[in-house]
Amino acid sequence: MPWIQTGVLWLALNFTWRSDVKTIHRTLRLLFLLTLLGTVLSAQEYRGRIQGVITDSSGGVIAGAVVTLSNINTGIKTQRASSERGQYLFDLVEPGSYVITVELPGFARFLQENIPLAAKGDVTVNAQLRTGDVRETVSVTAEATQVQFSSSKLDTTVETRIAAQVPQLYRNPFVLATLDPSVLKDDANTEYNPFNSWGPGRMSVGGGANFSNDLQVDGSRVGISVKTGYVPTSDMVQEVNVSQNTVDAEFGHGSGSAISIVTKGGTNQYHGSAYYYGRYPWAAAVSDRQFRTINLDRQQMYGGTVGHPILKNRLFNFVSYEGWKWAQAAAPYTATLPTDLERQGNFSQSINAARALNVIYDPATTQTSADGSTVTRTPFAGNVIPSARQDPVSVKFMGALWKPNGPGQGYDHLYNYVIPLPVNYPYKNFADRVDFHVNDKLTMSFRAQIFRTPASVGNPTGSPLFDNDRGSQRDGNTYSGTLTYALSPRTIITASVDYHDFTDASRFATQDPAWTFAGVYPNSDFYKALYADPSIPKLQVRMSISGDGGRWLNMGPGGGYWHQVPSGSGIDIKIARQQGQHYLKAGFETLGTHAPSLLQQSNPGFGFNGDITNSTYVNPNLSVAGNPYASFLLGAVVPIGASPSGWDSNETSMPSLVTPNTSTRFYGGYFNDDFKVNKNLTLNLGLRYEFE
């Protein structure tokens, strides 16, 4: 089995100088990177830290002061004692708003309220205690310092208010990352709706390549290969965070950039939201001014959120649901269908663009001169193909082909079948988050996130030959759990597990066994090599008509076929300890992926054009002679010419495929030391090892 090993040493130097008049923050980043093979980003911790130094009025450090951190919304309180150097640290803290109090006998109580902690934030709250009665309280209203003094990474956070108020065309919170100027969205790609799988991965962070960023929701991976397995609803989002330059040894298995979403959690108060959005055809303008078809674009979007306590100050729940009933009316479906006479092989009334008889030539009469410069053919008598010359399979298909619904355009009746054809997206998104503060040492959280989108296209023709490749099945499941335990006031351990899967598969409008290869060719097995792999679907036979003007039609499944069901699971364990001037952390992680993926660019079938029934095969003029339906009735197949990388080539294609089924397992371990030499200088030292 292929494997990859990576050993990396990090060295980062952060320098901060402050004066009484102003604060100047200078960061000198010296990165010494010894890499056997490029590292990549794995699990990213979305929680933050709050830290500081306790001093007296003379600037001397105070040890043993009791520091209490209180979450304003949940009422959860955590206590730490300041170290012999006066330092305190609250690590792995959920994003939110907090209150800090500091108490020590002989000193007035210190209080600072409304301290915001963003995702992955590092907030500094230094407390200066003054001599006094412990019943006195000194309140500080200045904002806490939110500068990453202990890390050289770059973070941008879109906070709750902005996330709620910024208009979102796609209802995809990952797109909010583009509020960071370093994030670029691939505007050539339109798959940014929450049930699409390509969009978020295509965004570039800091000039990085597409599909190289880590995508996370509450610290759990939702990116699977190049796909996005889950996108939260907009109303459940608390913050969106963009990280760059993540060179801490804790992070690997990625490009060093990540887009992370933090969802809302339950609080001691009941809170929630509800919404409805509707767009209806009767209120819409004409969308296609060429064919004047009815605008069937219909969109109903509804949902809501509920956050509430189960046990006050201990157990909380937050539920979100969003549903769509969206009929997306794109360009109308158009086709040029044969007349009743042409279906019988009678082209005596068929007029070409020059308002003359569209002559049908017999390919069996082809005569080519010795030098190949002259080709002659004889027209069919009366411009009628004799029934004895008509292929029985073609006759069967002609009998099942749907009829025109209009006169068409011009003398040759192009586009005589026009109908609006919406794609229906019944999208459903459900998420539940439970947070449990068991006691002062143990907290747990669990998350379940599910979405379903069985997109479909109807069959307006009633014919078993009509099919369309715009339908799809797009489903996702994400489950995760995190446990955090304080071994001591200075040592904390956290472990998380997650599982995620995603389905992105074709869903054709019509599939009738009578029109598969076995049903159409019951006495032959020429096609069996196509299905040597039993996972290859037995679709209907594709018969593709292509020619001049608007004569383009697929009988059977046009386009291609895909069936991709990737899944992944991971385990992350980390222990962190504050030891004097050192903030030490070590961890282990493993990530496994399983990715069965079938992609068939052109479905098996036959192609037909008007060249074979033209007067010549050397630069034929299809506007005056030849007809692809005449070629089809003769069973005159166009030779194989489909490109293996071309989607829906309308040509003869017999792909013999197997379903790739890849599995990987990644392991990583690291040790990191944030060495605070003094209040102005921090060294980040780390070692990481990876194996895959």
C-alpha positions as CSV (number, residue, x, y, z in Angstrom):
1,M,0.0,0.0,0.0
2,P,1.4,3.5,-0.8
3,W,2.4,5.5,2.2
4,I,3.7,8.9,3.1
5,Q,5.8,10.0,6.0
6,T,6.3,13.6,7.1
7,G,8.5,15.0,9.8
8,V,8.3,18.7,10.4
9,L,10.0,21.1,12.9
10,W,8.3,24.5,13.5
11,L,10.1,27.6,15.0
12,A,8.2,30.8,15.2
13,L,9.2,34.0,17.0
14,N,6.6,36.6,18.1
15,F,7.7,39.9,19.5
16,T,5.4,42.5,21.1
17,W,6.5,45.9,22.6
18,R,4.1,48.2,24.5
19,S,4.5,51.7,26.0
20,D,2.2,53.7,28.3
21,V,1.4,56.1,25.4
22,K,0.6,53.6,22.6
23,T,0.9,49.9,21.8
24,I,3.0,48.8,18.9
25,H,2.6,45.3,17.8
26,R,5.4,43.9,15.7
27,T,5.6,40.3,14.7
28,L,8.7,38.8,13.4
29,R,8.0,35.4,12.0
30,L,11.0,33.2,11.5
31,L,9.9,29.9,10.1
32,F,12.4,27.1,10.0
33,L,10.6,24.3,8.1
34,L,12.3,21.0,7.5
35,T,9.9,19.0,5.4
36,L,10.4,15.5,3.9
37,L,7.1,15.9,2.1
38,G,4.6,18.8,2.1
39,T,2.3,18.9,5.0
40,V,-1.4,19.5,4.9
41,L,-4.1,20.6,7.3
42,S,-6.2,18.2,9.3
43,A,-8.5,18.8,12.3
44,Q,-8.6,22.4,13.4
45,E,-9.7,23.4,16.9
46,Y,-12.5,26.0,16.6
47,R,-12.6,26.8,20.3
48,G,-10.5,29.7,21.7
49,R,-8.6,30.7,24.8
50,I,-8.8,33.5,27.3
51,Q,-5.6,34.3,29.3
52,G,-3.9,37.1,31.1
53,V,-1.7,38.1,34.0
54,I,-2.8,39.2,37.5
55,T,-0.8,42.0,39.1
56,D,-1.1,44.5,42.0
57,S,-1.1,48.3,41.7
58,S,2.7,48.3,41.7
59,G,3.0,45.9,38.8
60,G,4.0,42.9,40.9
61,V,2.6,39.5,39.8
62,I,0.0,37.8,42.1
63,A,-0.1,34.1,42.6
64,G,-3.1,32.1,43.8
65,A,-5.8,34.6,42.8
66,V,-9.1,32.9,41.9
67,V,-10.1,33.7,38.3
68,T,-13.7,32.8,37.3
69,L,-14.8,32.7,33.7
70,S,-18.6,32.8,33.2
71,N,-20.5,32.3,30.0
72,I,-23.2,35.0,29.8
73,N,-25.7,32.9,27.9
74,T,-25.4,29.5,29.5
75,G,-24.3,30.5,33.1
76,I,-21.5,27.9,33.0
77,K,-18.6,28.9,35.3
78,T,-15.0,27.7,35.3
79,Q,-12.3,28.6,37.8
80,R,-8.6,28.8,37.6
81,A,-5.9,29.9,40.0
82,S,-3.1,32.3,38.8
83,S,0.3,30.7,38.7
84,E,3.5,31.8,40.5
85,R,4.1,34.1,37.6
86,G,0.6,35.6,37.9
87,Q,-0.6,33.9,34.7
88,Y,-4.0,32.2,34.1
89,L,-5.3,30.4,31.1
90,F,-8.7,29.1,30.0
91,D,-8.3,26.9,27.0
92,L,-10.7,25.2,24.6
93,V,-13.4,27.7,25.4
94,E,-16.6,27.8,23.3
95,P,-17.0,31.0,21.2
96,G,-19.4,33.4,23.0
97,S,-19.6,36.3,25.4
98,Y,-18.0,36.0,28.8
99,V,-17.4,37.7,32.2
100,I,-14.2,37.5,34.1
101,T,-13.9,38.0,37.9
102,V,-10.7,37.9,40.0
103,E,-10.8,37.5,43.8
104,L,-8.1,37.3,46.5
105,P,-8.4,38.2,50.2
106,G,-7.1,41.7,50.9
107,F,-7.9,42.9,47.4
108,A,-11.1,44.4,45.8
109,R,-12.9,42.1,43.5
110,F,-12.0,42.6,39.8
111,L,-14.8,42.4,37.2
112,Q,-14.7,42.7,33.4
113,E,-18.0,42.0,31.5
114,N,-19.0,41.5,27.9
115,I,-15.7,39.8,26.8
116,P,-16.3,38.5,23.2
117,L,-14.5,35.4,22.2
118,A,-14.5,34.6,18.5
119,A,-13.8,31.2,16.9
120,K,-10.2,30.3,17.4
121,G,-9.8,33.5,19.3
122,D,-7.0,34.3,21.7
123,V,-8.2,37.0,24.1
124,T,-6.0,38.7,26.7
125,V,-7.6,40.1,29.9
126,N,-5.0,41.4,32.3
127,A,-6.3,42.2,35.8
128,Q,-4.7,44.8,38.1
129,L,-6.0,44.3,41.7
130,R,-6.0,47.1,44.2
131,T,-5.9,46.8,47.9
132,G,-9.4,46.9,49.5
133,D,-12.3,44.9,50.9
134,V,-13.2,41.8,49.0
135,R,-16.8,43.1,49.0
136,E,-15.7,46.0,46.8
137,T,-15.8,45.5,43.1
138,V,-13.7,47.2,40.5
139,S,-15.4,47.0,37.1
140,V,-13.4,47.4,33.9
141,T,-15.3,48.5,30.7
142,A,-12.3,48.5,28.3
143,E,-12.4,46.0,25.5
144,A,-10.2,42.9,25.9
145,T,-7.2,42.6,23.7
146,Q,-8.0,40.3,20.8
147,V,-4.6,39.9,19.2
148,Q,-2.9,36.6,18.6
149,F,0.2,37.2,20.8
150,S,0.9,33.5,21.0
151,S,0.5,32.5,17.4
152,S,1.7,33.6,13.9
153,K,-1.4,32.5,12.1
154,L,-3.8,34.9,10.4
155,D,-7.5,34.7,11.3
156,T,-10.6,36.6,10.1
157,T,-14.0,36.1,11.8
158,V,-17.4,37.0,10.5
159,E,-19.3,37.5,13.7
160,T,-23.0,36.7,14.5
161,R,-24.5,40.1,13.6
162,I,-22.8,40.3,10.2
163,A,-23.5,36.6,9.4
164,A,-27.2,37.2,10.1
165,Q,-27.6,40.5,8.2
166,V,-25.5,40.1,5.1
167,P,-27.7,39.0,2.1
168,Q,-26.8,35.5,0.9
169,L,-27.8,34.6,-2.6
170,Y,-27.0,30.9,-2.2
171,R,-28.0,30.4,1.5
172,N,-24.5,29.0,1.9
173,P,-22.6,30.3,4.9
174,F,-19.2,29.2,3.6
175,V,-19.6,32.0,1.0
176,L,-19.5,34.5,3.8
177,A,-15.7,33.7,3.9
178,T,-15.4,36.0,0.8
179,L,-15.9,39.0,3.1
180,D,-12.2,38.3,3.8
181,P,-10.3,39.9,0.9
182,S,-7.9,37.0,0.8
183,V,-10.8,34.6,-0.2
184,L,-11.7,34.4,-3.8
185,K,-14.8,32.6,-5.1
186,D,-14.8,30.8,-8.5
187,D,-17.5,32.8,-10.2
188,A,-17.3,30.5,-13.3
189,N,-18.8,27.8,-11.0
190,T,-22.5,28.1,-10.0
191,E,-22.7,25.1,-7.6
192,Y,-22.9,27.2,-4.4
193,N,-26.4,26.2,-3.3
194,P,-26.2,24.3,0.1
195,F,-27.1,20.9,-1.6
196,N,-24.4,21.3,-4.3
197,S,-21.1,19.6,-3.6
198,W,-18.4,21.6,-5.5
199,G,-18.7,25.3,-4.5
200,P,-17.1,25.7,-1.1
201,G,-14.0,23.6,-2.0
202,R,-13.4,25.8,-5.1
203,M,-12.8,28.9,-3.0
204,S,-9.2,30.0,-2.8
205,V,-7.7,31.3,0.4
206,G,-4.6,33.5,0.3
207,G,-3.8,32.5,-3.2
208,G,-4.0,28.8,-2.5
209,A,-5.2,26.2,-5.0
210,N,-8.8,25.1,-5.2
211,F,-9.8,22.1,-3.1
212,S,-6.8,22.6,-0.8
213,N,-8.6,24.2,2.1
214,D,-10.0,22.5,5.1
215,L,-13.8,22.9,5.5
216,Q,-15.2,22.4,9.0
217,V,-18.4,22.8,11.0
218,D,-17.8,23.1,14.8
219,G,-14.4,21.6,14.4
220,S,-15.6,18.5,12.4
221,R,-14.5,17.9,8.9
222,V,-17.2,18.3,6.2
223,G,-14.9,18.2,3.2
224,I,-14.6,14.8,1.6
225,S,-12.0,14.8,-1.2
226,V,-13.2,17.6,-3.6
227,K,-16.8,17.4,-2.3
228,T,-18.5,19.3,0.6
229,G,-20.5,16.8,2.7
230,Y,-22.6,19.3,4.7
231,V,-23.5,23.0,4.7
232,P,-25.3,24.5,7.7
233,T,-28.4,26.6,7.3
234,S,-27.8,30.4,7.6
235,D,-29.9,30.8,10.7
236,M,-27.9,28.3,12.7
237,V,-24.5,30.0,12.1
238,Q,-22.8,31.9,14.9
239,E,-19.5,32.8,13.2
240,V,-17.5,32.0,10.1
241,N,-13.7,31.9,10.5
242,V,-11.0,32.0,7.9
243,S,-7.5,30.8,8.9
244,Q,-4.3,31.3,7.0
245,N,-0.6,30.6,7.7
246,T,-1.5,27.8,10.2
247,V,2.1,26.6,11.0
248,D,1.4,25.3,14.5
249,A,2.5,21.7,14.8
250,E,-1.1,20.8,15.9
251,F,-2.3,21.4,12.3
252,G,-1.3,19.3,9.3
253,H,-2.8,17.3,6.4
254,G,-3.9,20.5,4.5
255,S,-2.6,23.6,2.8
256,G,-2.4,25.6,6.0
257,S,-5.8,27.4,5.4
258,A,-9.2,26.6,6.6
259,I,-12.8,27.9,6.5
260,S,-14.6,27.0,9.7
261,I,-18.2,27.6,10.7
262,V,-19.3,27.7,14.3
263,T,-23.0,27.0,15.0
264,K,-25.2,28.4,17.7
265,G,-25.9,26.5,20.8
266,G,-28.6,26.4,23.4
267,T,-28.6,28.8,26.4
268,N,-30.6,29.3,29.6
269,Q,-33.2,31.2,27.6
270,Y,-35.6,29.9,25.0
271,H,-34.8,31.6,21.7
272,G,-35.3,30.8,18.1
273,S,-36.4,32.1,14.7
274,A,-38.9,31.2,11.9
275,Y,-39.0,32.3,8.3
276,Y,-40.8,31.8,5.0
277,Y,-39.9,32.9,1.5
278,G,-42.1,32.3,-1.6
279,R,-41.8,32.9,-5.3
280,Y,-44.7,31.8,-7.6
281,P,-45.1,31.5,-11.4
282,W,-48.2,33.7,-11.5
283,A,-46.1,36.6,-10.2
284,A,-43.1,36.0,-12.5
285,A,-42.3,37.6,-15.8
286,V,-41.7,35.7,-19.0
287,S,-38.3,34.1,-18.7
288,D,-37.8,33.0,-22.4
289,R,-38.7,35.7,-24.9
290,Q,-37.8,33.5,-27.9
291,F,-40.2,30.7,-27.3
292,R,-42.5,32.6,-24.9
293,T,-42.8,29.6,-22.6
294,I,-44.5,29.8,-19.2
295,N,-42.1,30.7,-16.4
296,L,-42.4,27.8,-14.0
297,D,-39.8,29.0,-11.5
298,R,-41.3,28.3,-8.1
299,Q,-39.5,28.6,-4.8
300,Q,-40.8,28.1,-1.3
301,M,-38.2,28.3,1.5
302,Y,-39.1,27.8,5.1
303,G,-37.5,26.9,8.3
304,G,-36.6,27.9,11.8
305,T,-34.4,27.3,14.9
306,V,-35.0,26.6,18.5
307,G,-32.5,26.9,21.3
308,H,-33.4,26.0,24.9
309,P,-32.1,24.6,28.2
310,I,-32.8,21.0,29.2
311,L,-31.1,21.4,32.6
312,K,-30.3,25.0,33.5
313,N,-26.6,25.9,33.6
314,R,-25.8,22.3,32.5
315,L,-27.6,20.7,29.5
316,F,-28.6,22.7,26.4
317,N,-30.1,21.9,23.0
318,F,-30.2,23.7,19.7
319,V,-32.2,22.5,16.7
320,S,-32.4,23.8,13.1
321,Y,-34.5,22.9,10.1
322,E,-34.8,24.3,6.6
323,G,-36.8,23.0,3.7
324,W,-37.0,24.1,0.1
325,K,-39.6,23.3,-2.6
326,W,-37.8,24.7,-5.6
327,A,-38.8,24.2,-9.2
328,Q,-35.8,25.7,-11.0
329,A,-37.0,26.7,-14.5
330,A,-33.9,27.0,-16.7
331,A,-33.9,27.2,-20.5
332,P,-36.9,25.4,-22.0
333,Y,-36.5,21.9,-23.4
334,T,-36.5,22.1,-27.2
335,A,-36.3,19.4,-29.9
336,T,-37.0,19.0,-33.6
337,L,-39.1,15.9,-34.1
338,P,-39.9,14.1,-37.3
339,T,-43.3,14.5,-38.9
340,D,-45.8,11.6,-39.1
341,L,-44.7,10.9,-42.7
342,E,-41.0,11.1,-41.9
343,R,-41.5,8.5,-39.1
344,Q,-42.7,6.1,-41.8
345,G,-39.7,6.9,-44.0
346,N,-41.5,9.2,-46.3
347,F,-39.6,12.4,-46.8
348,S,-41.5,13.5,-49.9
349,Q,-42.9,16.5,-48.1
350,S,-39.8,17.5,-46.2
351,I,-38.6,21.0,-47.0
352,N,-35.1,22.3,-46.4
353,A,-33.9,25.8,-45.4
354,A,-33.7,26.8,-49.1
355,R,-37.5,26.0,-49.4
356,A,-36.8,23.1,-51.7
357,L,-37.2,19.4,-51.3
358,N,-34.8,17.9,-48.7
359,V,-33.4,15.1,-50.8
360,I,-32.5,11.8,-49.1
361,Y,-29.7,9.8,-50.7
362,D,-29.1,6.1,-50.5
363,P,-25.8,5.4,-48.8
364,A,-25.7,1.9,-50.4
365,T,-25.2,3.6,-53.8
366,T,-22.1,5.5,-52.9
367,Q,-19.5,5.7,-55.7
368,T,-16.1,7.2,-55.1
369,S,-13.7,8.2,-57.8
370,A,-10.2,6.6,-57.9
371,D,-8.6,9.8,-56.6
372,G,-11.3,10.3,-53.9
373,S,-12.2,13.7,-55.1
374,T,-15.7,12.8,-56.4
375,V,-18.4,11.1,-54.5
376,T,-21.8,10.4,-55.9
377,R,-25.0,8.8,-54.5
378,T,-28.4,8.1,-55.8
379,P,-31.5,9.5,-54.1
380,F,-34.3,7.2,-52.9
381,A,-37.1,6.9,-55.4
382,G,-39.8,9.4,-54.5
383,N,-37.6,10.5,-51.5
384,V,-39.1,7.5,-49.6
385,I,-37.1,4.9,-47.7
386,P,-38.6,1.4,-48.4
387,S,-39.8,-0.4,-45.3
388,A,-37.6,-3.3,-46.2
389,R,-34.6,-1.1,-45.8
390,Q,-35.7,0.2,-42.4
391,D,-33.9,-1.1,-39.3
392,P,-36.4,-2.9,-37.0
393,V,-34.9,-1.4,-33.8
394,S,-35.1,2.1,-35.4
395,V,-38.7,1.4,-36.3
396,K,-39.5,0.4,-32.7
397,F,-37.9,3.6,-31.4
398,M,-39.7,5.8,-34.0
399,G,-43.0,4.3,-32.8
400,A,-42.3,5.3,-29.2
401,L,-41.0,8.7,-30.0
402,W,-43.2,11.6,-28.8
403,K,-44.9,13.9,-31.2
404,P,-44.4,17.6,-31.9
405,N,-46.4,20.1,-29.8
406,G,-46.1,23.0,-32.3
407,P,-45.5,23.9,-35.9
408,G,-41.8,24.8,-35.4
409,Q,-39.9,27.6,-36.9
410,G,-39.2,28.3,-40.6
411,Y,-40.0,26.1,-43.6
412,D,-38.1,23.1,-42.1
413,H,-40.1,23.2,-38.9
414,L,-37.2,23.4,-36.5
415,Y,-37.9,23.4,-32.8
416,N,-41.4,21.9,-33.2
417,Y,-41.3,20.7,-29.6
418,V,-40.8,23.3,-26.9
419,I,-41.8,23.0,-23.3
420,P,-40.7,24.4,-19.9
421,L,-38.8,21.8,-18.0
422,P,-38.0,22.7,-14.4
423,V,-35.7,20.8,-12.1
424,N,-37.4,20.1,-8.7
425,Y,-35.2,20.4,-5.6
426,P,-37.1,19.2,-2.5
427,Y,-34.2,20.1,-0.2
428,K,-34.4,19.3,3.6
429,N,-31.7,20.2,6.2
430,F,-31.9,19.1,9.8
431,A,-29.3,19.7,12.5
432,D,-29.2,19.2,16.3
433,R,-26.6,20.2,18.8
434,V,-26.4,19.1,22.4
435,D,-24.0,20.6,24.9
436,F,-23.6,19.0,28.4
437,H,-21.6,20.6,31.2
438,V,-21.4,17.5,33.4
439,N,-19.4,19.2,36.2
440,D,-16.6,21.6,36.6
441,K,-14.2,19.1,35.0
442,L,-16.1,17.4,32.3
443,T,-18.0,18.8,29.3
444,M,-19.4,16.9,26.3
445,S,-21.1,18.0,23.1
446,F,-22.8,16.0,20.3
447,R,-23.9,17.1,16.8
448,A,-26.0,15.5,14.1
449,Q,-26.4,17.1,10.7
450,I,-28.4,15.6,7.9
451,F,-29.6,16.8,4.5
452,R,-31.6,15.2,1.7
453,T,-32.1,16.5,-1.9
454,P,-33.7,14.0,-4.3
455,A,-33.6,16.4,-7.3
456,S,-35.8,15.3,-10.2
457,V,-37.0,16.2,-13.7
458,G,-40.4,15.1,-14.9
459,N,-41.4,13.5,-18.1
460,P,-43.7,15.9,-20.0
461,T,-43.8,13.7,-23.1
462,G,-45.2,10.5,-21.7
463,S,-42.8,8.6,-23.9
464,P,-40.5,5.9,-22.3
465,L,-37.7,7.3,-24.5
466,F,-37.6,10.7,-22.9
467,D,-34.8,11.1,-20.3
468,N,-32.8,13.9,-18.8
469,D,-29.5,14.0,-16.8
470,R,-30.3,17.0,-14.7
471,G,-31.9,15.0,-11.9
472,S,-29.7,13.9,-9.0
473,Q,-29.6,12.4,-5.5
474,R,-27.6,14.6,-3.1
475,D,-27.6,13.5,0.5
476,G,-25.3,14.0,3.5
477,N,-24.8,12.8,7.0
478,T,-22.4,14.2,9.6
479,Y,-22.1,13.0,13.2
480,S,-19.6,14.2,15.8
481,G,-18.9,14.2,19.5
482,T,-16.4,16.0,21.7
483,L,-15.3,15.3,25.3
484,T,-13.2,17.7,27.3
485,Y,-11.9,16.9,30.8
486,A,-9.8,19.0,33.1
487,L,-7.2,16.7,34.7
488,S,-6.1,19.6,36.9
489,P,-6.4,23.4,36.9
490,R,-3.4,23.5,34.5
491,T,-4.0,20.4,32.4
492,I,-6.8,19.6,30.1
493,I,-7.5,16.8,27.7
494,T,-10.0,16.7,24.8
495,A,-11.0,13.9,22.4
496,S,-13.3,14.1,19.4
497,V,-14.7,11.6,16.9
498,D,-16.6,12.3,13.7
499,Y,-18.2,10.5,10.8
500,H,-19.4,12.0,7.6
501,D,-20.7,10.7,4.3
502,F,-22.1,12.1,1.1
503,T,-24.1,10.9,-1.9
504,D,-23.9,12.6,-5.3
505,A,-25.5,10.4,-7.9
506,S,-27.5,10.6,-11.2
507,R,-31.3,10.4,-11.0
508,F,-32.8,10.0,-14.5
509,A,-36.3,11.0,-15.4
510,T,-37.2,7.6,-17.0
511,Q,-35.8,4.1,-16.7
512,D,-37.7,1.3,-18.3
513,P,-36.1,-2.2,-18.5
514,A,-37.8,-2.8,-21.8
515,W,-35.5,-0.2,-23.4
516,T,-32.2,-1.4,-21.9
517,F,-29.7,-3.3,-24.1
518,A,-31.2,-6.6,-22.9
519,G,-34.7,-5.5,-23.8
520,V,-33.9,-3.9,-27.2
521,Y,-31.4,-6.7,-28.3
522,P,-32.8,-9.9,-26.6
523,N,-31.0,-12.2,-29.0
524,S,-27.5,-10.7,-28.8
525,D,-24.9,-10.2,-26.0
526,F,-22.5,-7.7,-27.8
527,Y,-23.1,-5.3,-25.0
528,K,-22.2,-7.5,-22.0
529,A,-18.6,-6.3,-21.8
530,L,-20.0,-2.9,-20.7
531,Y,-21.4,-4.5,-17.5
532,A,-18.5,-6.7,-16.5
533,D,-18.4,-4.7,-13.3
534,P,-21.8,-5.4,-11.6
535,S,-21.9,-1.9,-10.1
536,I,-22.2,-0.3,-13.6
537,P,-25.9,0.6,-14.0
538,K,-27.9,-1.0,-16.9
539,L,-29.4,2.2,-18.4
540,Q,-31.6,2.5,-21.4
541,V,-30.0,2.4,-24.8
542,R,-29.1,5.9,-26.0
543,M,-30.0,6.9,-29.5
544,S,-28.7,10.3,-30.3
545,I,-29.8,12.4,-33.3
546,S,-27.5,15.3,-34.4
547,G,-27.5,17.5,-37.4
548,D,-27.9,20.9,-38.9
549,G,-30.0,23.6,-37.2
550,G,-32.0,22.4,-34.3
551,R,-32.0,18.7,-35.1
552,W,-30.5,17.5,-31.8
553,L,-32.3,14.8,-29.7
554,N,-31.5,12.1,-27.3
555,M,-33.8,9.1,-27.1
556,G,-32.7,7.5,-23.8
557,P,-30.2,8.8,-21.2
558,G,-28.3,11.7,-22.7
559,G,-25.5,13.4,-20.8
560,G,-23.4,11.1,-18.6
561,Y,-23.8,9.2,-15.4
562,W,-22.2,9.6,-12.0
563,H,-22.5,7.8,-8.7
564,Q,-20.1,9.0,-5.9
565,V,-20.6,8.0,-2.3
566,P,-17.5,9.1,-0.3
567,S,-17.3,8.8,3.5
568,G,-14.8,9.5,6.2
569,S,-14.2,9.2,9.9
570,G,-11.7,10.7,12.3
571,I,-10.4,10.6,15.9
572,D,-8.5,13.5,17.5
573,I,-7.0,13.4,21.0
574,K,-5.1,16.4,22.5
575,I,-3.6,17.2,25.9
576,A,-2.6,20.7,26.9
577,R,-0.8,21.9,30.0
578,Q,0.4,25.3,31.3
579,Q,3.7,24.8,33.0
580,G,5.3,28.0,34.2
581,Q,6.3,30.0,31.1
582,H,5.4,27.1,28.8
583,Y,2.1,26.2,27.2
584,L,2.6,22.6,26.2
585,K,0.3,20.5,24.0
586,A,0.6,17.1,22.4
587,G,-1.8,15.1,20.3
588,F,-2.7,12.2,18.0
589,E,-5.1,12.1,15.1
590,T,-6.3,9.6,12.5
591,L,-8.5,10.1,9.5
592,G,-9.8,7.5,7.2
593,T,-11.6,7.9,3.8
594,H,-13.5,5.6,1.6
595,A,-14.5,6.9,-1.9
596,P,-16.3,4.7,-4.4
597,S,-16.7,6.9,-7.4
598,L,-18.1,6.2,-10.8
599,L,-18.1,8.8,-13.5
600,Q,-19.3,7.9,-17.0
601,Q,-18.9,10.9,-19.3
602,S,-21.1,9.6,-22.1
603,N,-23.7,6.8,-21.7
604,P,-23.6,3.7,-23.9
605,G,-25.4,4.3,-27.2
606,F,-25.4,5.1,-30.9
607,G,-25.1,8.4,-32.8
608,F,-26.7,9.3,-36.1
609,N,-26.3,12.4,-38.3
610,G,-27.3,13.5,-41.8
611,D,-23.9,12.9,-43.5
612,I,-24.8,9.3,-44.5
613,T,-28.0,10.3,-46.4
614,N,-26.4,13.3,-48.0
615,S,-25.2,13.4,-51.6
616,T,-21.6,13.1,-50.5
617,Y,-19.5,12.4,-47.4
618,V,-16.9,15.0,-48.5
619,N,-17.9,18.3,-46.9
620,P,-21.7,17.6,-47.1
621,N,-24.1,20.5,-47.2
622,L,-26.7,19.4,-44.6
623,S,-28.9,22.4,-45.1
624,V,-30.1,21.1,-48.5
625,A,-29.8,17.3,-48.4
626,G,-29.6,14.5,-45.9
627,N,-31.5,14.0,-42.7
628,P,-30.4,12.4,-39.4
629,Y,-33.8,10.8,-38.9
630,A,-33.4,9.2,-42.3
631,S,-30.0,7.9,-41.3
632,F,-31.5,6.6,-38.1
633,L,-34.3,4.7,-39.9
634,L,-31.6,3.0,-42.0
635,G,-29.7,2.0,-38.9
636,A,-26.6,3.8,-40.3
637,V,-24.6,4.4,-37.2
638,V,-21.9,7.2,-37.0
639,P,-18.6,5.5,-36.2
640,I,-17.2,5.7,-32.7
641,G,-16.0,9.3,-32.1
642,A,-17.0,10.1,-28.6
643,S,-14.3,11.8,-26.5
644,P,-13.6,10.0,-23.1
645,S,-13.6,13.4,-21.5
646,G,-16.5,14.9,-23.3
647,W,-19.9,15.1,-21.6
648,D,-22.8,14.0,-23.8
649,S,-21.0,13.8,-27.2
650,N,-24.2,12.6,-29.2
651,E,-21.9,10.1,-30.9
652,T,-21.5,6.4,-30.7
653,S,-20.0,5.5,-27.4
654,M,-19.4,2.1,-25.7
655,P,-17.5,2.8,-22.5
656,S,-16.3,-0.2,-20.6
657,L,-15.7,1.0,-17.0
658,V,-15.1,-0.2,-13.5
659,T,-16.0,1.7,-10.3
660,P,-12.8,3.0,-8.6
661,N,-13.0,2.3,-4.9
662,T,-10.1,4.0,-3.0
663,S,-9.5,3.9,0.7
664,T,-6.9,5.8,2.7
665,R,-5.9,6.1,6.4
666,F,-3.9,9.0,7.8
667,Y,-2.1,9.1,11.1
668,G,-0.5,12.2,12.7
669,G,1.2,13.0,16.0
670,Y,2.7,16.3,17.3
671,F,4.2,18.1,20.2
672,N,4.1,21.9,20.6
673,D,5.5,24.4,23.1
674,D,4.4,28.0,23.3
675,F,7.3,29.4,25.4
676,K,6.5,32.8,26.8
677,V,10.0,34.1,27.5
678,N,8.5,37.3,28.8
679,K,5.3,39.4,28.3
680,N,6.8,40.7,25.0
681,L,8.3,37.6,23.5
682,T,6.8,34.2,22.7
683,L,8.5,31.3,21.0
684,N,6.4,28.7,19.1
685,L,8.3,25.4,18.9
686,G,6.8,22.2,17.5
687,L,7.5,18.8,16.0
688,R,5.0,16.8,13.9
689,Y,5.1,13.4,12.3
690,E,2.6,12.0,9.7
691,F,2.1,8.7,8.1
692,E,-0.4,7.8,5.3
